[in-house]
């Protein structure tokens, strides 16, 4: 008993010095009640919520050991303290403002999670959230992480929301702003946005929003323009929890535009696909090229309407518009490619080795 009181006193004393003027609410989480699942599974899932709530940085969280000491003092196990009255009593002894408790159950093939946060002082429920999950129990880990944000009144990060629902069926992809060489930063960002929209339109991948990407970069003290190396992109991809990253560069040499795009695996760093295009002509045709690359980088055939637009701006369909050229087809000897209208351009591949196979995507 004395050891428990000493431990709690020291915990509160040390924590008090550490928090100082910290005005965040203090919270303790009791192990959830399990219905149809084992005690060990419940404890594992509760611990995942504790860890994720700490990651929100929205509250001050009491350590599990401090809770266990109080529970032992009262002759209770956490699993035996399921009523609001018991939880409130423990909260008062801990000196916290709010307690979080909940239930995890199983009905047939469906798991249910119900979480409640209530005031220790008044007993009033401050917030309650719930979720249902069909499938393997491991999927509850993600649900607990999402609920950890929601119970403190915050939206869960997209890296977690991507895992919920059908998003797991598709590869997850994040796109860094393309590097501009000879064009303005705003122009590079505009073309990157068009590429992102076109890739999302393929409906074959799950995209990370630009806002989420910006948040991660800001946390690292960087901007998209500064994160141009593959190492930086891979680091950002790991923080986002995506499978693939796409980066690239758009340059201008005289009247010609060059586009070089690479898609690589975050886990291995290996290039999944690389695409390069050189274009001369109207700006509208440049946008079409960007949209086509969004398909081909995934190993997909672009829609016929995009191919038709490409021919138009290359001069096939509207000869009196001045045309232009794209180094895409009919390779000749010596690294030359035939352009629309009979002109030709020197192809400049990144490396003499053949391109890797594109990533395998679900049908």
C-alpha positions as CSV (number, residue, x, y, z in Angstrom):
1,X,0.0,0.0,0.0
2,X,2.8,2.4,1.0
3,X,4.7,1.6,-2.2
4,X,1.6,2.4,-4.3
5,X,1.0,5.7,-2.6
6,X,4.7,6.7,-3.0
7,X,4.6,5.7,-6.7
8,X,1.5,7.8,-7.3
9,X,2.9,10.8,-5.3
10,X,6.1,10.7,-7.3
11,X,4.3,10.3,-10.6
12,X,2.1,13.3,-9.8
13,X,5.0,15.4,-8.6
14,X,7.2,14.6,-11.6
15,X,4.3,15.1,-14.0
16,X,3.4,18.3,-12.4
17,X,6.9,19.8,-12.9
18,X,6.9,18.5,-16.5
19,X,3.5,20.0,-17.4
20,X,4.1,23.4,-15.7
21,X,1.6,25.7,-17.2
22,X,0.2,23.1,-19.6
23,X,-3.5,23.8,-19.9
24,X,-4.4,20.7,-21.8
25,X,-7.1,18.5,-20.1
26,X,-5.9,15.5,-18.0
27,X,-7.3,12.2,-19.0
28,X,-7.0,8.5,-17.9
29,X,-8.1,5.5,-19.9
30,X,-9.5,2.4,-18.3
31,X,-9.1,-1.0,-20.1
32,X,-12.2,-1.5,-22.2
33,X,-14.8,-4.1,-21.4
34,X,-14.7,-7.1,-23.7
35,X,-17.8,-8.9,-24.9
36,X,-17.0,-11.9,-27.1
37,X,-13.3,-11.3,-27.3
38,X,-10.5,-12.2,-24.9
39,X,-9.0,-10.1,-22.1
40,X,-5.6,-10.0,-23.9
41,X,-7.2,-8.8,-27.1
42,X,-9.1,-6.0,-25.2
43,X,-5.9,-4.9,-23.4
44,X,-4.0,-4.8,-26.7
45,X,-6.7,-2.7,-28.4
46,X,-7.0,-0.4,-25.4
47,X,-3.2,0.1,-25.4
48,X,-3.4,1.1,-29.1
49,X,-5.9,3.8,-28.2
50,X,-3.7,5.1,-25.4
51,X,-0.7,5.3,-27.7
52,X,-2.7,7.1,-30.4
53,X,-4.3,9.6,-28.0
54,X,-0.8,10.5,-26.9
55,X,0.0,11.2,-30.5
56,X,-2.8,13.7,-30.8
57,X,-1.0,16.0,-28.4
58,X,-4.4,17.3,-27.4
59,X,-4.5,15.9,-23.8
60,X,-2.2,15.0,-20.9
61,X,-2.5,11.3,-20.5
62,X,-2.0,9.4,-17.2
63,X,0.3,6.4,-17.4
64,X,-1.1,2.9,-17.2
65,X,1.1,2.1,-14.2
66,X,-0.5,4.9,-12.2
67,X,-4.0,3.6,-12.9
68,X,-2.9,0.1,-12.0
69,X,-1.5,1.3,-8.7
70,X,-4.8,3.0,-7.8
71,X,-6.8,0.0,-8.9
72,X,-4.7,-2.4,-6.8
73,X,-5.1,-0.1,-3.9
74,X,-8.9,-0.4,-4.2
75,X,-8.6,-4.2,-4.7
76,X,-9.9,-4.0,-8.2
77,X,-8.6,-5.1,-11.6
78,X,-9.2,-2.7,-14.5
79,X,-11.5,-5.2,-16.1
80,X,-13.6,-5.1,-13.0
81,X,-14.2,-1.3,-13.1
82,X,-16.8,-1.0,-15.8
83,X,-19.4,1.3,-14.2
84,X,-19.2,5.1,-14.5
85,X,-19.2,5.3,-10.7
86,X,-16.1,3.2,-10.4
87,X,-14.4,5.0,-13.2
88,X,-15.2,8.4,-11.6
89,X,-13.8,7.3,-8.3
90,X,-10.6,6.2,-9.9
91,X,-10.5,9.5,-11.8
92,X,-10.8,11.4,-8.5
93,X,-8.0,9.5,-6.9
94,X,-5.8,10.2,-10.0
95,X,-6.8,13.8,-10.0
96,X,-7.7,13.9,-13.6
97,X,-10.5,15.9,-15.3
98,X,-11.8,13.2,-17.6
99,X,-12.0,9.5,-17.8
100,X,-12.3,7.4,-21.0
101,X,-14.0,4.0,-20.9
102,X,-15.5,1.7,-23.5
103,X,-16.7,-1.6,-24.7
104,X,-15.5,-3.9,-27.5
105,X,-17.9,-6.5,-28.6
106,X,-18.5,-9.1,-31.3
107,X,-21.9,-9.9,-33.0
108,X,-21.5,-12.6,-35.6
109,X,-18.8,-11.4,-38.0
110,X,-19.1,-7.8,-36.9
111,X,-17.0,-6.1,-34.2
112,X,-18.4,-3.1,-32.4
113,X,-16.5,-0.4,-30.4
114,X,-18.2,2.1,-28.1
115,X,-16.1,4.8,-26.4
116,X,-17.2,7.4,-23.9
117,X,-15.3,10.4,-22.3
118,X,-17.0,11.9,-19.2
119,X,-16.2,14.5,-16.6
120,X,-14.9,13.2,-13.3
121,X,-16.3,16.3,-11.5
122,X,-19.8,16.2,-12.9
123,X,-20.2,12.7,-14.3
124,X,-21.6,14.2,-17.5
125,X,-20.7,12.6,-20.8
126,X,-18.5,15.0,-22.8
127,X,-18.3,13.0,-26.0
128,X,-19.0,9.5,-27.2
129,X,-17.9,7.8,-30.5
130,X,-18.4,4.4,-31.9
131,X,-17.4,2.2,-34.9
132,X,-18.3,-1.1,-36.5
133,X,-15.9,-3.4,-38.3
134,X,-16.5,-6.5,-40.4
135,X,-13.5,-8.7,-41.0
136,X,-10.4,-9.8,-39.1
137,X,-9.9,-8.5,-35.5
138,X,-6.6,-6.9,-36.6
139,X,-8.7,-4.3,-38.4
140,X,-9.8,-3.0,-35.0
141,X,-6.3,-1.6,-34.4
142,X,-7.0,1.0,-37.1
143,X,-10.4,1.7,-35.8
144,X,-9.0,2.3,-32.3
145,X,-6.5,4.7,-33.7
146,X,-9.2,6.6,-35.5
147,X,-11.5,6.7,-32.5
148,X,-8.6,8.0,-30.4
149,X,-8.6,11.2,-32.4
150,X,-12.4,11.5,-32.6
151,X,-12.9,11.0,-28.8
152,X,-10.8,14.2,-28.2
153,X,-12.7,16.1,-30.9
154,X,-10.2,15.9,-33.7
155,X,-10.3,14.4,-37.2
156,X,-8.1,11.4,-37.7
157,X,-5.2,11.8,-40.1
158,X,-5.8,10.7,-43.6
159,X,-3.1,8.0,-43.3
160,X,-5.5,6.3,-40.9
161,X,-8.7,7.1,-42.8
162,X,-7.1,5.5,-45.9
163,X,-7.0,2.2,-44.2
164,X,-10.7,2.2,-43.4
165,X,-13.4,0.9,-45.7
166,X,-12.5,-0.2,-49.2
167,X,-9.3,1.9,-49.4
168,X,-7.2,-1.1,-48.6
169,X,-8.2,-2.6,-52.0
170,X,-6.1,0.0,-53.8
171,X,-2.5,1.0,-53.7
172,X,-2.0,4.2,-51.7
173,X,-0.1,6.9,-53.5
174,X,1.2,10.4,-52.5
175,X,2.5,12.9,-55.1
176,X,5.1,15.5,-54.2
177,X,5.0,18.8,-56.1
178,X,7.1,18.4,-59.3
179,X,10.3,20.4,-59.4
180,X,10.2,23.3,-61.8
181,X,13.2,24.0,-64.1
182,X,12.7,27.0,-66.2
183,X,9.1,27.4,-65.2
184,X,7.7,29.1,-62.1
185,X,6.8,27.4,-58.8
186,X,3.2,28.2,-59.4
187,X,3.2,26.6,-62.8
188,X,4.9,23.5,-61.5
189,X,2.3,23.2,-58.7
190,X,-0.6,23.8,-61.2
191,X,0.7,21.0,-63.4
192,X,1.2,18.7,-60.4
193,X,-2.4,19.3,-59.3
194,X,-3.6,18.4,-62.8
195,X,-1.5,15.2,-62.7
196,X,-2.9,14.4,-59.2
197,X,-6.5,14.9,-60.4
198,X,-5.9,12.8,-63.5
199,X,-4.4,9.9,-61.4
200,X,-7.3,10.1,-59.0
201,X,-9.6,9.8,-62.0
202,X,-8.1,6.5,-62.9
203,X,-9.9,5.1,-59.8
204,X,-7.1,2.6,-59.5
205,X,-5.2,4.1,-56.6
206,X,-6.1,5.8,-53.3
207,X,-4.6,9.4,-53.2
208,X,-3.3,11.4,-50.3
209,X,-4.7,15.0,-50.3
210,X,-2.3,17.9,-50.8
211,X,-3.3,19.3,-47.4
212,X,-2.1,16.2,-45.6
213,X,1.1,16.3,-47.6
214,X,1.7,19.9,-46.6
215,X,1.1,19.2,-43.0
216,X,3.7,16.5,-42.9
217,X,6.2,18.7,-44.7
218,X,5.6,21.6,-42.4
219,X,6.2,19.3,-39.4
220,X,9.6,18.6,-40.9
221,X,10.3,22.2,-41.6
222,X,10.2,21.8,-45.3
223,X,8.2,22.7,-48.4
224,X,7.4,20.5,-51.4
225,X,10.0,22.4,-53.5
226,X,12.7,21.5,-51.0
227,X,11.8,17.8,-50.9
228,X,13.0,16.9,-54.4
229,X,15.3,13.9,-53.6
230,X,14.1,10.3,-53.5
231,X,15.4,10.0,-49.9
232,X,13.2,12.9,-48.7
233,X,10.2,11.6,-50.7
234,X,10.6,8.1,-49.2
235,X,10.8,9.6,-45.7
236,X,7.6,11.6,-46.3
237,X,5.9,8.5,-47.7
238,X,6.8,6.5,-44.6
239,X,5.3,9.2,-42.4
240,X,2.1,9.2,-44.5
241,X,1.9,5.4,-44.5
242,X,1.6,5.1,-48.3
243,X,2.9,2.3,-50.5
244,X,4.1,4.5,-53.4
245,X,5.5,8.0,-53.9
246,X,5.5,9.9,-57.1
247,X,7.9,12.8,-57.8
248,X,9.3,14.4,-60.9
249,X,10.5,17.5,-62.7
250,X,9.1,19.7,-65.4
251,X,11.6,21.8,-67.4
252,X,11.7,24.2,-70.3
253,X,14.6,24.3,-72.8
254,X,13.9,26.9,-75.4
255,X,10.5,26.1,-76.8
256,X,10.5,22.5,-75.6
257,X,9.1,21.3,-72.3
258,X,10.4,18.2,-70.6
259,X,8.5,16.0,-68.1
260,X,10.2,13.3,-66.1
261,X,8.2,11.4,-63.6
262,X,9.1,8.5,-61.3
263,X,6.9,6.2,-59.1
264,X,8.8,4.2,-56.5
265,X,8.1,1.9,-53.6
266,X,8.3,3.5,-50.2
267,X,9.2,0.2,-48.5
268,X,12.1,-0.8,-50.9
269,X,13.0,2.4,-52.7
270,X,12.9,0.5,-56.0
271,X,11.5,2.4,-59.0
272,X,8.2,0.9,-60.1
273,X,7.9,2.9,-63.3
274,X,9.5,6.0,-64.9
275,X,8.0,8.1,-67.7
276,X,9.6,10.9,-69.8
277,X,8.1,13.1,-72.4
278,X,9.4,16.1,-74.4
279,X,6.8,18.4,-75.8
280,X,6.7,21.4,-78.1
281,X,3.5,23.3,-78.7
282,X,0.6,25.0,-76.9
283,X,0.2,25.0,-73.2
284,X,-3.1,23.1,-73.5
285,X,-1.1,20.3,-75.1
286,X,1.3,20.3,-72.2
287,X,-1.7,19.7,-69.8
288,X,-2.9,16.8,-71.9
289,X,0.6,15.2,-71.7
290,X,0.5,15.5,-67.9
291,X,-2.9,13.8,-67.8
292,X,-1.7,11.0,-70.0
293,X,1.3,10.4,-67.9
294,X,-0.9,10.0,-64.8
295,X,-2.3,6.9,-66.6
296,X,0.9,5.5,-68.1
297,X,2.9,5.8,-64.9
298,X,0.4,3.3,-63.4
299,X,0.8,1.0,-66.4
300,X,-2.6,1.9,-67.8
301,X,-3.7,2.8,-71.3
302,X,-5.0,6.4,-71.3
303,X,-8.6,7.1,-72.4
304,X,-9.2,7.6,-76.1
305,X,-10.3,11.2,-75.6
306,X,-6.9,12.1,-74.2
307,X,-5.2,10.4,-77.1
308,X,-7.4,12.4,-79.5
309,X,-6.5,15.6,-77.7
310,X,-2.8,14.7,-77.9
311,X,-3.1,14.3,-81.7
312,X,-4.9,17.6,-82.0
313,X,-2.2,19.6,-80.2
314,X,0.5,17.6,-82.0
315,X,-1.0,18.8,-85.3
316,X,-2.7,15.7,-86.6
317,X,-6.3,16.8,-86.4
318,X,-5.9,20.6,-86.7
319,X,-3.0,21.4,-88.9
320,X,-3.6,25.1,-89.1
321,X,-3.2,25.6,-85.4
322,X,0.6,25.4,-85.7
323,X,1.0,22.0,-84.1
324,X,4.0,20.9,-82.2
325,X,5.5,17.6,-81.4
326,X,5.7,14.8,-78.8
327,X,8.5,12.3,-78.7
328,X,6.3,9.3,-78.0
329,X,6.3,6.9,-80.9
330,X,7.9,5.3,-83.9
331,X,11.5,5.1,-82.6
332,X,14.1,5.3,-85.3
333,X,17.8,4.5,-85.5
334,X,20.3,6.5,-83.3
335,X,17.8,7.3,-80.6
336,X,15.5,9.4,-82.7
337,X,11.7,9.5,-82.5
338,X,9.4,10.6,-85.3
339,X,7.1,13.5,-84.5
340,X,3.7,14.5,-85.9
341,X,4.2,16.2,-89.2
342,X,7.4,14.5,-90.0
343,X,9.8,16.2,-87.6
344,X,12.0,14.2,-85.2
345,X,13.6,14.7,-81.8
346,X,16.5,13.1,-80.0
347,X,15.3,10.8,-77.2
348,X,17.3,11.1,-73.9
349,X,16.5,8.1,-71.6
350,X,17.6,8.4,-67.9
351,X,19.6,5.2,-68.1
352,X,20.5,2.6,-70.8
353,X,18.8,-0.2,-68.9
354,X,15.1,-1.0,-69.6
355,X,12.4,0.5,-67.5
356,X,11.0,-1.6,-64.6
357,X,7.7,-3.2,-64.9
358,X,4.8,-1.0,-63.8
359,X,3.1,-1.9,-60.4
360,X,0.5,-4.5,-60.4
361,X,-2.9,-2.9,-59.8
362,X,-6.2,-4.6,-58.9
363,X,-8.6,-5.1,-61.8
